[in-house]
Amino acid sequence: MRREGAATGGLMSAAVLRLDGMRGVRVRCTAGTAWLTEDGSARDVVLVPGDEHVVQGAGPVLVVGLPACGLLLWRQAASAPEAVRLG
């Protein structure tokens, strides 16, 4: 599923992606398995294709592909999705 204004990307096996300033961003797994951990959160999140997670905190989020994963990220604004930049 493609969303206007969304950033897409993929992670190879065991690669780590650090996301900063992502509070409110939706992360959807599009392929493989993604493991997310948010700074300050007591729980980690594992996503499989079709699963979504909304980033709650302001601190960094680490995403790891287990073994690899595809991602779609977007910030839902009041009227339309807002673009999210990776890196």
PDB file of N, CA, C and O in Angstrom, chain B, residues numbered from 101:
ATOM      1  N   MET B 101       0.847  -1.187   0.000  1.00  0.00           N
ATOM      2  CA  MET B 101       0.000   0.000   0.000  1.00  0.00           C
ATOM      3  C   MET B 101       0.888   1.245   0.000  1.00  0.00           C
ATOM      4  O   MET B 101       1.712   1.422   0.897  1.00  0.00           O
ATOM      5  N   ARG B 102       0.724   2.075  -0.973  1.00  0.00           N
ATOM      6  CA  ARG B 102       1.524   3.297  -1.096  1.00  0.00           C
ATOM      7  C   ARG B 102       0.736   4.465  -0.517  1.00  0.00           C
ATOM      8  O   ARG B 102      -0.466   4.584  -0.756  1.00  0.00           O
ATOM      9  N   ARG B 103       1.403   5.323   0.239  1.00  0.00           N
ATOM     10  CA  ARG B 103       0.766   6.513   0.807  1.00  0.00           C
ATOM     11  C   ARG B 103       1.478   7.738   0.282  1.00  0.00           C
ATOM     12  O   ARG B 103       2.708   7.785   0.238  1.00  0.00           O
ATOM     13  N   GLU B 104       0.697   8.730  -0.117  1.00  0.00           N
ATOM     14  CA  GLU B 104       1.270   9.998  -0.574  1.00  0.00           C
ATOM     15  C   GLU B 104       2.040  10.635   0.572  1.00  0.00           C
ATOM     16  O   GLU B 104       1.545  10.701   1.697  1.00  0.00           O
ATOM     17  N   GLY B 105       3.249  11.104   0.288  1.00  0.00           N
ATOM     18  CA  GLY B 105       4.057  11.770   1.306  1.00  0.00           C
ATOM     19  C   GLY B 105       4.788  10.828   2.237  1.00  0.00           C
ATOM     20  O   GLY B 105       5.405  11.274   3.204  1.00  0.00           O
ATOM     21  N   ALA B 106       4.732   9.531   1.965  1.00  0.00           N
ATOM     22  CA  ALA B 106       5.385   8.565   2.842  1.00  0.00           C
ATOM     23  C   ALA B 106       6.799   8.293   2.377  1.00  0.00           C
ATOM     24  O   ALA B 106       7.107   8.367   1.188  1.00  0.00           O
ATOM     25  N   ALA B 107       7.654   7.976   3.339  1.00  0.00           N
ATOM     26  CA  ALA B 107       9.016   7.560   3.031  1.00  0.00           C
ATOM     27  C   ALA B 107       9.046   6.044   3.045  1.00  0.00           C
ATOM     28  O   ALA B 107       8.466   5.414   3.930  1.00  0.00           O
ATOM     29  N   THR B 108       9.710   5.467   2.084  1.00  0.00           N
ATOM     30  CA  THR B 108       9.841   4.015   2.044  1.00  0.00           C
ATOM     31  C   THR B 108      11.315   3.658   2.134  1.00  0.00           C
ATOM     32  O   THR B 108      12.182   4.445   1.754  1.00  0.00           O
ATOM     33  N   GLY B 109      11.583   2.484   2.633  1.00  0.00           N
ATOM     34  CA  GLY B 109      12.956   2.037   2.725  1.00  0.00           C
ATOM     35  C   GLY B 109      13.005   0.583   3.131  1.00  0.00           C
ATOM     36  O   GLY B 109      11.981  -0.033   3.426  1.00  0.00           O
ATOM     37  N   GLY B 110      14.175   0.060   3.142  1.00  0.00           N
ATOM     38  CA  GLY B 110      14.371  -1.323   3.538  1.00  0.00           C
ATOM     39  C   GLY B 110      15.637  -1.453   4.357  1.00  0.00           C
ATOM     40  O   GLY B 110      16.553  -0.637   4.251  1.00  0.00           O
ATOM     41  N   LEU B 111      15.676  -2.485   5.169  1.00  0.00           N
ATOM     42  CA  LEU B 111      16.853  -2.768   5.982  1.00  0.00           C
ATOM     43  C   LEU B 111      17.320  -4.181   5.670  1.00  0.00           C
ATOM     44  O   LEU B 111      16.521  -5.116   5.625  1.00  0.00           O
ATOM     45  N   MET B 112      18.596  -4.321   5.461  1.00  0.00           N
ATOM     46  CA  MET B 112      19.183  -5.646   5.279  1.00  0.00           C
ATOM     47  C   MET B 112      19.257  -6.321   6.650  1.00  0.00           C
ATOM     48  O   MET B 112      19.043  -5.683   7.680  1.00  0.00           O
ATOM     49  N   SER B 113      19.556  -7.589   6.647  1.00  0.00           N
ATOM     50  CA  SER B 113      19.638  -8.369   7.871  1.00  0.00           C
ATOM     51  C   SER B 113      20.546  -7.720   8.911  1.00  0.00           C
ATOM     52  O   SER B 113      21.703  -7.406   8.632  1.00  0.00           O
ATOM     53  N   ALA B 114      20.011  -7.526  10.105  1.00  0.00           N
ATOM     54  CA  ALA B 114      20.720  -6.979  11.267  1.00  0.00           C
ATOM     55  C   ALA B 114      21.173  -5.529  11.098  1.00  0.00           C
ATOM     56  O   ALA B 114      21.883  -5.014  11.961  1.00  0.00           O
ATOM     57  N   ALA B 115      20.785  -4.858  10.015  1.00  0.00           N
ATOM     58  CA  ALA B 115      21.105  -3.436   9.858  1.00  0.00           C
ATOM     59  C   ALA B 115      20.256  -2.627  10.836  1.00  0.00           C
ATOM     60  O   ALA B 115      19.119  -2.996  11.131  1.00  0.00           O
ATOM     61  N   VAL B 116      20.806  -1.534  11.331  1.00  0.00           N
ATOM     62  CA  VAL B 116      20.100  -0.693  12.301  1.00  0.00           C
ATOM     63  C   VAL B 116      19.831   0.671  11.682  1.00  0.00           C
ATOM     64  O   VAL B 116      20.726   1.295  11.112  1.00  0.00           O
ATOM     65  N   LEU B 117      18.588   1.126  11.800  1.00  0.00           N
ATOM     66  CA  LEU B 117      18.189   2.458  11.353  1.00  0.00           C
ATOM     67  C   LEU B 117      17.815   3.260  12.586  1.00  0.00           C
ATOM     68  O   LEU B 117      16.974   2.830  13.375  1.00  0.00           O
ATOM     69  N   ARG B 118      18.434   4.429  12.761  1.00  0.00           N
ATOM     70  CA  ARG B 118      18.107   5.322  13.886  1.00  0.00           C
ATOM     71  C   ARG B 118      17.224   6.437  13.350  1.00  0.00           C
ATOM     72  O   ARG B 118      17.563   7.106  12.374  1.00  0.00           O
ATOM     73  N   LEU B 119      16.089   6.624  14.005  1.00  0.00           N
ATOM     74  CA  LEU B 119      15.142   7.677  13.636  1.00  0.00           C
ATOM     75  C   LEU B 119      15.058   8.661  14.792  1.00  0.00           C
ATOM     76  O   LEU B 119      14.792   8.262  15.925  1.00  0.00           O
ATOM     77  N   ASP B 120      15.280   9.935  14.522  1.00  0.00           N
ATOM     78  CA  ASP B 120      15.212  10.977  15.553  1.00  0.00           C
ATOM     79  C   ASP B 120      14.047  11.915  15.260  1.00  0.00           C
ATOM     80  O   ASP B 120      13.723  12.165  14.099  1.00  0.00           O
ATOM     81  N   GLY B 121      13.417  12.435  16.317  1.00  0.00           N
ATOM     82  CA  GLY B 121      12.343  13.418  16.159  1.00  0.00           C
ATOM     83  C   GLY B 121      11.135  12.859  15.430  1.00  0.00           C
ATOM     84  O   GLY B 121      10.555  13.539  14.583  1.00  0.00           O
ATOM     85  N   MET B 122      10.752  11.651  15.741  1.00  0.00           N
ATOM     86  CA  MET B 122       9.686  10.972  14.996  1.00  0.00           C
ATOM     87  C   MET B 122       8.378  10.805  15.776  1.00  0.00           C
ATOM     88  O   MET B 122       7.530  10.005  15.381  1.00  0.00           O
ATOM     89  N   ARG B 123       8.200  11.535  16.862  1.00  0.00           N
ATOM     90  CA  ARG B 123       6.947  11.396  17.631  1.00  0.00           C
ATOM     91  C   ARG B 123       5.757  11.581  16.693  1.00  0.00           C
ATOM     92  O   ARG B 123       5.698  12.545  15.930  1.00  0.00           O
ATOM     93  N   GLY B 124       4.802  10.638  16.761  1.00  0.00           N
ATOM     94  CA  GLY B 124       3.595  10.709  15.955  1.00  0.00           C
ATOM     95  C   GLY B 124       3.717  10.064  14.581  1.00  0.00           C
ATOM     96  O   GLY B 124       2.723   9.959  13.863  1.00  0.00           O
ATOM     97  N   VAL B 125       4.918   9.630  14.202  1.00  0.00           N
ATOM     98  CA  VAL B 125       5.111   8.993  12.896  1.00  0.00           C
ATOM     99  C   VAL B 125       4.609   7.550  12.959  1.00  0.00           C
ATOM    100  O   VAL B 125       4.849   6.831  13.930  1.00  0.00           O
ATOM    101  N   ARG B 126       3.911   7.149  11.908  1.00  0.00           N
ATOM    102  CA  ARG B 126       3.462   5.759  11.777  1.00  0.00           C
ATOM    103  C   ARG B 126       4.523   4.975  11.022  1.00  0.00           C
ATOM    104  O   ARG B 126       5.014   5.416   9.983  1.00  0.00           O
ATOM    105  N   VAL B 127       4.868   3.824  11.546  1.00  0.00           N
ATOM    106  CA  VAL B 127       5.825   2.925  10.904  1.00  0.00           C
ATOM    107  C   VAL B 127       5.054   1.666  10.521  1.00  0.00           C
ATOM    108  O   VAL B 127       4.485   0.995  11.382  1.00  0.00           O
ATOM    109  N   ARG B 128       5.036   1.347   9.231  1.00  0.00           N
ATOM    110  CA  ARG B 128       4.375   0.121   8.768  1.00  0.00           C
ATOM    111  C   ARG B 128       5.429  -0.807   8.193  1.00  0.00           C
ATOM    112  O   ARG B 128       6.282  -0.384   7.413  1.00  0.00           O
ATOM    113  N   CYS B 129       5.370  -2.059   8.576  1.00  0.00           N
ATOM    114  CA  CYS B 129       6.230  -3.082   8.003  1.00  0.00           C
ATOM    115  C   CYS B 129       5.576  -3.548   6.708  1.00  0.00           C
ATOM    116  O   CYS B 129       4.400  -3.913   6.703  1.00  0.00           O
ATOM    117  N   THR B 130       6.333  -3.539   5.604  1.00  0.00           N
ATOM    118  CA  THR B 130       5.794  -3.961   4.307  1.00  0.00           C
ATOM    119  C   THR B 130       6.354  -5.302   3.857  1.00  0.00           C
ATOM    120  O   THR B 130       5.808  -5.930   2.951  1.00  0.00           O
ATOM    121  N   ALA B 131       7.447  -5.748   4.487  1.00  0.00           N
ATOM    122  CA  ALA B 131       8.047  -7.037   4.139  1.00  0.00           C
ATOM    123  C   ALA B 131       8.960  -7.471   5.276  1.00  0.00           C
ATOM    124  O   ALA B 131       9.507  -6.633   5.992  1.00  0.00           O
ATOM    125  N   GLY B 132       9.122  -8.756   5.439  1.00  0.00           N
ATOM    126  CA  GLY B 132      10.021  -9.278   6.472  1.00  0.00           C
ATOM    127  C   GLY B 132       9.519  -8.995   7.874  1.00  0.00           C
ATOM    128  O   GLY B 132       8.312  -8.980   8.121  1.00  0.00           O
ATOM    129  N   THR B 133      10.446  -8.771   8.790  1.00  0.00           N
ATOM    130  CA  THR B 133      10.128  -8.495  10.185  1.00  0.00           C
ATOM    131  C   THR B 133      10.978  -7.331  10.671  1.00  0.00           C
ATOM    132  O   THR B 133      12.182  -7.291  10.419  1.00  0.00           O
ATOM    133  N   ALA B 134      10.357  -6.383  11.367  1.00  0.00           N
ATOM    134  CA  ALA B 134      11.063  -5.216  11.910  1.00  0.00           C
ATOM    135  C   ALA B 134      10.940  -5.209  13.430  1.00  0.00           C
ATOM    136  O   ALA B 134       9.854  -5.417  13.972  1.00  0.00           O
ATOM    137  N   TRP B 135      12.042  -4.973  14.106  1.00  0.00           N
ATOM    138  CA  TRP B 135      12.070  -4.840  15.562  1.00  0.00           C
ATOM    139  C   TRP B 135      12.337  -3.377  15.871  1.00  0.00           C
ATOM    140  O   TRP B 135      13.320  -2.808  15.396  1.00  0.00           O
ATOM    141  N   LEU B 136      11.459  -2.761  16.674  1.00  0.00           N
ATOM    142  CA  LEU B 136      11.586  -1.349  17.036  1.00  0.00           C
ATOM    143  C   LEU B 136      11.767  -1.212  18.532  1.00  0.00           C
ATOM    144  O   LEU B 136      11.134  -1.923  19.313  1.00  0.00           O
ATOM    145  N   THR B 137      12.623  -0.308  18.923  1.00  0.00           N
ATOM    146  CA  THR B 137      12.756   0.045  20.326  1.00  0.00           C
ATOM    147  C   THR B 137      12.813   1.563  20.424  1.00  0.00           C
ATOM    148  O   THR B 137      13.581   2.213  19.714  1.00  0.00           O
ATOM    149  N   GLU B 138      11.990   2.122  21.312  1.00  0.00           N
ATOM    150  CA  GLU B 138      11.942   3.567  21.520  1.00  0.00           C
ATOM    151  C   GLU B 138      12.678   3.920  22.805  1.00  0.00           C
ATOM    152  O   GLU B 138      12.503   3.260  23.829  1.00  0.00           O
ATOM    153  N   ASP B 139      13.498   4.958  22.748  1.00  0.00           N
ATOM    154  CA  ASP B 139      14.195   5.435  23.928  1.00  0.00           C
ATOM    155  C   ASP B 139      13.174   5.780  25.006  1.00  0.00           C
ATOM    156  O   ASP B 139      12.220   6.515  24.751  1.00  0.00           O
ATOM    157  N   GLY B 140      13.373   5.252  26.206  1.00  0.00           N
ATOM    158  CA  GLY B 140      12.491   5.550  27.330  1.00  0.00           C
ATOM    159  C   GLY B 140      11.292   4.642  27.447  1.00  0.00           C
ATOM    160  O   GLY B 140      10.550   4.742  28.425  1.00  0.00           O
ATOM    161  N   SER B 141      11.068   3.752  26.482  1.00  0.00           N
ATOM    162  CA  SER B 141       9.933   2.842  26.550  1.00  0.00           C
ATOM    163  C   SER B 141      10.366   1.520  27.178  1.00  0.00           C
ATOM    164  O   SER B 141      11.471   1.040  26.927  1.00  0.00           O
ATOM    165  N   ALA B 142       9.504   0.945  27.981  1.00  0.00           N
ATOM    166  CA  ALA B 142       9.808  -0.323  28.643  1.00  0.00           C
ATOM    167  C   ALA B 142       9.544  -1.525  27.741  1.00  0.00           C
ATOM    168  O   ALA B 142       9.877  -2.654  28.102  1.00  0.00           O
ATOM    169  N   ARG B 143       8.946  -1.292  26.568  1.00  0.00           N
ATOM    170  CA  ARG B 143       8.643  -2.435  25.700  1.00  0.00           C
ATOM    171  C   ARG B 143       9.156  -2.199  24.288  1.00  0.00           C
ATOM    172  O   ARG B 143       9.231  -1.068  23.809  1.00  0.00           O
ATOM    173  N   ASP B 144       9.502  -3.286  23.647  1.00  0.00           N
ATOM    174  CA  ASP B 144       9.898  -3.262  22.245  1.00  0.00           C
ATOM    175  C   ASP B 144       8.716  -3.717  21.413  1.00  0.00           C
ATOM    176  O   ASP B 144       7.769  -4.304  21.937  1.00  0.00           O
ATOM    177  N   VAL B 145       8.771  -3.449  20.120  1.00  0.00           N
ATOM    178  CA  VAL B 145       7.685  -3.784  19.212  1.00  0.00           C
ATOM    179  C   VAL B 145       8.255  -4.597  18.056  1.00  0.00           C
ATOM    180  O   VAL B 145       9.288  -4.237  17.491  1.00  0.00           O
ATOM    181  N   VAL B 146       7.587  -5.688  17.704  1.00  0.00           N
ATOM    182  CA  VAL B 146       7.957  -6.481  16.540  1.00  0.00           C
ATOM    183  C   VAL B 146       6.819  -6.370  15.534  1.00  0.00           C
ATOM    184  O   VAL B 146       5.662  -6.646  15.851  1.00  0.00           O
ATOM    185  N   LEU B 147       7.166  -5.962  14.314  1.00  0.00           N
ATOM    186  CA  LEU B 147       6.174  -5.787  13.259  1.00  0.00           C
ATOM    187  C   LEU B 147       6.410  -6.805  12.150  1.00  0.00           C
ATOM    188  O   LEU B 147       7.550  -7.078  11.774  1.00  0.00           O
ATOM    189  N   VAL B 148       5.329  -7.357  11.637  1.00  0.00           N
ATOM    190  CA  VAL B 148       5.347  -8.220  10.455  1.00  0.00           C
ATOM    191  C   VAL B 148       4.543  -7.502   9.379  1.00  0.00           C
ATOM    192  O   VAL B 148       3.853  -6.530   9.690  1.00  0.00           O
ATOM    193  N   PRO B 149       4.605  -7.946   8.121  1.00  0.00           N
ATOM    194  CA  PRO B 149       3.911  -7.221   7.056  1.00  0.00           C
ATOM    195  C   PRO B 149       2.455  -6.876   7.395  1.00  0.00           C
ATOM    196  O   PRO B 149       1.662  -7.736   7.779  1.00  0.00           O
ATOM    197  N   GLY B 150       2.134  -5.584   7.238  1.00  0.00           N
ATOM    198  CA  GLY B 150       0.795  -5.076   7.524  1.00  0.00           C
ATOM    199  C   GLY B 150       0.647  -4.458   8.899  1.00  0.00           C
ATOM    200  O   GLY B 150      -0.286  -3.686   9.126  1.00  0.00           O
ATOM    201  N   ASP B 151       1.558  -4.781   9.838  1.00  0.00           N
ATOM    202  CA  ASP B 151       1.503  -4.208  11.181  1.00  0.00           C
ATOM    203  C   ASP B 151       2.005  -2.769  11.151  1.00  0.00           C
ATOM    204  O   ASP B 151       2.868  -2.412  10.348  1.00  0.00           O
ATOM    205  N   GLU B 152       1.441  -1.940  12.052  1.00  0.00           N
ATOM    206  CA  GLU B 152       1.851  -0.546  12.190  1.00  0.00           C
ATOM    207  C   GLU B 152       2.129  -0.225  13.646  1.00  0.00           C
ATOM    208  O   GLU B 152       1.584  -0.854  14.553  1.00  0.00           O
ATOM    209  N   HIS B 153       2.983   0.759  13.852  1.00  0.00           N
ATOM    210  CA  HIS B 153       3.271   1.276  15.189  1.00  0.00           C
ATOM    211  C   HIS B 153       3.396   2.789  15.086  1.00  0.00           C
ATOM    212  O   HIS B 153       4.047   3.297  14.172  1.00  0.00           O
ATOM    213  N   VAL B 154       2.778   3.514  16.016  1.00  0.00           N
ATOM    214  CA  VAL B 154       2.901   4.972  16.077  1.00  0.00           C
ATOM    215  C   VAL B 154       3.944   5.306  17.141  1.00  0.00           C
ATOM    216  O   VAL B 154       3.811   4.907  18.297  1.00  0.00           O
ATOM    217  N   VAL B 155       4.980   6.037  16.743  1.00  0.00           N
ATOM    218  CA  VAL B 155       6.047   6.415  17.665  1.00  0.00           C
ATOM    219  C   VAL B 155       5.463   7.352  18.720  1.00  0.00           C
ATOM    220  O   VAL B 155       4.834   8.358  18.392  1.00  0.00           O
ATOM    221  N   GLN B 156       5.680   7.008  19.992  1.00  0.00           N
ATOM    222  CA  GLN B 156       5.102   7.764  21.103  1.00  0.00           C
ATOM    223  C   GLN B 156       6.056   8.801  21.685  1.00  0.00           C
ATOM    224  O   GLN B 156       5.625   9.884  22.080  1.00  0.00           O
ATOM    225  N   GLY B 157       7.335   8.485  21.742  1.00  0.00           N
ATOM    226  CA  GLY B 157       8.283   9.356  22.417  1.00  0.00           C
ATOM    227  C   GLY B 157       9.017  10.296  21.478  1.00  0.00           C
ATOM    228  O   GLY B 157       8.957  10.162  20.256  1.00  0.00           O
ATOM    229  N   ALA B 158       9.717  11.258  22.087  1.00  0.00           N
ATOM    230  CA  ALA B 158      10.489  12.223  21.309  1.00  0.00           C
ATOM    231  C   ALA B 158      11.927  11.759  21.096  1.00  0.00           C
ATOM    232  O   ALA B 158      12.639  12.299  20.250  1.00  0.00           O
ATOM    233  N   GLY B 159      12.351  10.755  21.867  1.00  0.00           N
ATOM    234  CA  GLY B 159      13.728  10.273  21.766  1.00  0.00           C
ATOM    235  C   GLY B 159      13.929   9.408  20.538  1.00  0.00           C
ATOM    236  O   GLY B 159      12.993   9.174  19.773  1.00  0.00           O
ATOM    237  N   PRO B 160      15.147   8.938  20.352  1.00  0.00           N
ATOM    238  CA  PRO B 160      15.445   8.131  19.174  1.00  0.00           C
ATOM    239  C   PRO B 160      14.702   6.798  19.175  1.00  0.00           C
ATOM    240  O   PRO B 160      14.373   6.244  20.223  1.00  0.00           O
ATOM    241  N   VAL B 161      14.453   6.308  17.972  1.00  0.00           N
ATOM    242  CA  VAL B 161      13.862   4.994  17.745  1.00  0.00           C
ATOM    243  C   VAL B 161      14.871   4.208  16.933  1.00  0.00           C
ATOM    244  O   VAL B 161      15.397   4.703  15.937  1.00  0.00           O
ATOM    245  N   LEU B 162      15.141   2.977  17.358  1.00  0.00           N
ATOM    246  CA  LEU B 162      16.015   2.099  16.592  1.00  0.00           C
ATOM    247  C   LEU B 162      15.164   1.023  15.941  1.00  0.00           C
ATOM    248  O   LEU B 162      14.303   0.422  16.583  1.00  0.00           O
ATOM    249  N   VAL B 163      15.415   0.784  14.653  1.00  0.00           N
ATOM    250  CA  VAL B 163      14.706  -0.239  13.908  1.00  0.00           C
ATOM    251  C   VAL B 163      15.741  -1.216  13.360  1.00  0.00           C
ATOM    252  O   VAL B 163      16.743  -0.810  12.770  1.00  0.00           O
ATOM    253  N   VAL B 164      15.486  -2.508  13.564  1.00  0.00           N
ATOM    254  CA  VAL B 164      16.387  -3.553  13.084  1.00  0.00           C
ATOM    255  C   VAL B 164      15.587  -4.516  12.222  1.00  0.00           C
ATOM    256  O   VAL B 164      14.482  -4.911  12.594  1.00  0.00           O
ATOM    257  N   GLY B 165      16.139  -4.901  11.064  1.00  0.00           N
ATOM    258  CA  GLY B 165      15.511  -5.904  10.219  1.00  0.00           C
ATOM    259  C   GLY B 165      15.872  -7.293  10.712  1.00  0.00           C
ATOM    260  O   GLY B 165      17.048  -7.602  10.902  1.00  0.00           O
ATOM    261  N   LEU B 166      14.871  -8.130  10.920  1.00  0.00           N
ATOM    262  CA  LEU B 166      15.077  -9.502  11.419  1.00  0.00           C
ATOM    263  C   LEU B 166      14.422 -10.494  10.470  1.00  0.00           C
ATOM    264  O   LEU B 166      13.234 -10.740  10.678  1.00  0.00           O
ATOM    265  N   PRO B 167      15.010 -11.072   9.498  1.00  0.00           N
ATOM    266  CA  PRO B 167      16.380 -10.835   9.080  1.00  0.00           C
ATOM    267  C   PRO B 167      16.508  -9.588   8.210  1.00  0.00           C
ATOM    268  O   PRO B 167      17.576  -8.978   8.165  1.00  0.00           O
ATOM    269  N   ALA B 168      15.464  -9.212   7.538  1.00  0.00           N
ATOM    270  CA  ALA B 168      15.452  -7.993   6.725  1.00  0.00           C
ATOM    271  C   ALA B 168      14.013  -7.492   6.725  1.00  0.00           C
ATOM    272  O   ALA B 168      13.099  -8.238   7.075  1.00  0.00           O
ATOM    273  N   CYS B 169      13.803  -6.237   6.336  1.00  0.00           N
ATOM    274  CA  CYS B 169      12.432  -5.729   6.338  1.00  0.00           C
ATOM    275  C   CYS B 169      12.267  -4.568   5.377  1.00  0.00           C
ATOM    276  O   CYS B 169      13.238  -3.912   4.999  1.00  0.00           O
ATOM    277  N   GLY B 170      11.030  -4.325   4.987  1.00  0.00           N
ATOM    278  CA  GLY B 170      10.654  -3.152   4.228  1.00  0.00           C
ATOM    279  C   GLY B 170       9.815  -2.263   5.129  1.00  0.00           C
ATOM    280  O   GLY B 170       9.042  -2.764   5.946  1.00  0.00           O
ATOM    281  N   LEU B 171       9.958  -0.945   4.991  1.00  0.00           N
ATOM    282  CA  LEU B 171       9.261  -0.002   5.871  1.00  0.00           C
ATOM    283  C   LEU B 171       8.570   1.088   5.068  1.00  0.00           C
ATOM    284  O   LEU B 171       9.019   1.469   3.987  1.00  0.00           O
ATOM    285  N   LEU B 172       7.476   1.576   5.617  1.00  0.00           N
ATOM    286  CA  LEU B 172       6.752   2.727   5.106  1.00  0.00           C
ATOM    287  C   LEU B 172       6.519   3.626   6.317  1.00  0.00           C
ATOM    288  O   LEU B 172       5.972   3.173   7.323  1.00  0.00           O
ATOM    289  N   LEU B 173       6.929   4.904   6.233  1.00  0.00           N
ATOM    290  CA  LEU B 173       6.786   5.831   7.356  1.00  0.00           C
ATOM    291  C   LEU B 173       6.055   7.076   6.904  1.00  0.00           C
ATOM    292  O   LEU B 173       6.332   7.614   5.832  1.00  0.00           O
ATOM    293  N   TRP B 174       5.110   7.540   7.730  1.00  0.00           N
ATOM    294  CA  TRP B 174       4.421   8.786   7.437  1.00  0.00           C
ATOM    295  C   TRP B 174       3.871   9.394   8.714  1.00  0.00           C
ATOM    296  O   TRP B 174       3.621   8.696   9.698  1.00  0.00           O
ATOM    297  N   ARG B 175       3.686  10.706   8.682  1.00  0.00           N
ATOM    298  CA  ARG B 175       3.108  11.446   9.806  1.00  0.00           C
ATOM    299  C   ARG B 175       1.710  11.865   9.376  1.00  0.00           C
ATOM    300  O   ARG B 175       1.549  12.595   8.399  1.00  0.00           O
ATOM    301  N   GLN B 176       0.705  11.404  10.102  1.00  0.00           N
ATOM    302  CA  GLN B 176      -0.674  11.722   9.751  1.00  0.00           C
ATOM    303  C   GLN B 176      -1.022  13.104  10.269  1.00  0.00           C
ATOM    304  O   GLN B 176      -1.107  13.322  11.477  1.00  0.00           O
ATOM    305  N   ALA B 177      -1.221  14.032   9.351  1.00  0.00           N
ATOM    306  CA  ALA B 177      -1.628  15.389   9.713  1.00  0.00           C
ATOM    307  C   ALA B 177      -3.156  15.424   9.783  1.00  0.00           C
ATOM    308  O   ALA B 177      -3.816  14.437   9.462  1.00  0.00           O
ATOM    309  N   ALA B 178      -3.701  16.532  10.193  1.00  0.00           N
ATOM    310  CA  ALA B 178      -5.151  16.667  10.322  1.00  0.00           C
ATOM    311  C   ALA B 178      -5.849  16.447   8.993  1.00  0.00           C
ATOM    312  O   ALA B 178      -6.929  15.859   8.955  1.00  0.00           O
ATOM    313  N   SER B 179      -5.248  16.913   7.896  1.00  0.00           N
ATOM    314  CA  SER B 179      -5.930  16.825   6.611  1.00  0.00           C
ATOM    315  C   SER B 179      -5.295  15.838   5.638  1.00  0.00           C
ATOM    316  O   SER B 179      -5.995  15.262   4.804  1.00  0.00           O
ATOM    317  N   ALA B 180      -3.985  15.633   5.728  1.00  0.00           N
ATOM    318  CA  ALA B 180      -3.311  14.754   4.755  1.00  0.00           C
ATOM    319  C   ALA B 180      -1.993  14.276   5.332  1.00  0.00           C
ATOM    320  O   ALA B 180      -1.444  14.907   6.235  1.00  0.00           O
ATOM    321  N   PRO B 181      -1.474  13.152   4.813  1.00  0.00           N
ATOM    322  CA  PRO B 181      -0.173  12.688   5.279  1.00  0.00           C
ATOM    323  C   PRO B 181       0.919  13.717   5.021  1.00  0.00           C
ATOM    324  O   PRO B 181       0.909  14.402   3.998  1.00  0.00           O
ATOM    325  N   GLU B 182       1.844  13.821   5.937  1.00  0.00           N
ATOM    326  CA  GLU B 182       2.990  14.739   5.807  1.00  0.00           C
ATOM    327  C   GLU B 182       4.228  13.904   5.530  1.00  0.00           C
ATOM    328  O   GLU B 182       4.406  12.846   6.135  1.00  0.00           O
ATOM    329  N   ALA B 183       5.071  14.350   4.644  1.00  0.00           N
ATOM    330  CA  ALA B 183       6.274  13.611   4.270  1.00  0.00           C
ATOM    331  C   ALA B 183       7.201  13.431   5.477  1.00  0.00           C
ATOM    332  O   ALA B 183       7.334  14.316   6.321  1.00  0.00           O
ATOM    333  N   VAL B 184       7.823  12.281   5.528  1.00  0.00           N
ATOM    334  CA  VAL B 184       8.817  11.966   6.539  1.00  0.00           C
ATOM    335  C   VAL B 184      10.129  11.737   5.811  1.00  0.00           C
ATOM    336  O   VAL B 184      10.157  11.051   4.789  1.00  0.00           O
ATOM    337  N   ARG B 185      11.225  12.305   6.325  1.00  0.00           N
ATOM    338  CA  ARG B 185      12.530  12.133   5.675  1.00  0.00           C
ATOM    339  C   ARG B 185      13.348  11.123   6.446  1.00  0.00           C
ATOM    340  O   ARG B 185      13.439  11.187   7.672  1.00  0.00           O
ATOM    341  N   LEU B 186      13.940  10.195   5.727  1.00  0.00           N
ATOM    342  CA  LEU B 186      14.849   9.224   6.319  1.00  0.00           C
ATOM    343  C   LEU B 186      16.266   9.691   6.067  1.00  0.00           C
ATOM    344  O   LEU B 186      16.664   9.929   4.927  1.00  0.00           O
ATOM    345  N   GLY B 187      17.032   9.819   7.157  1.00  0.00           N
ATOM    346  CA  GLY B 187      18.441  10.178   7.032  1.00  0.00           C
ATOM    347  C   GLY B 187      18.682  11.540   6.693  1.00  0.00           C
ATOM    348  O   GLY B 187      19.836  11.948   6.563  1.00  0.00           O
TER     349      GLY B 187
END
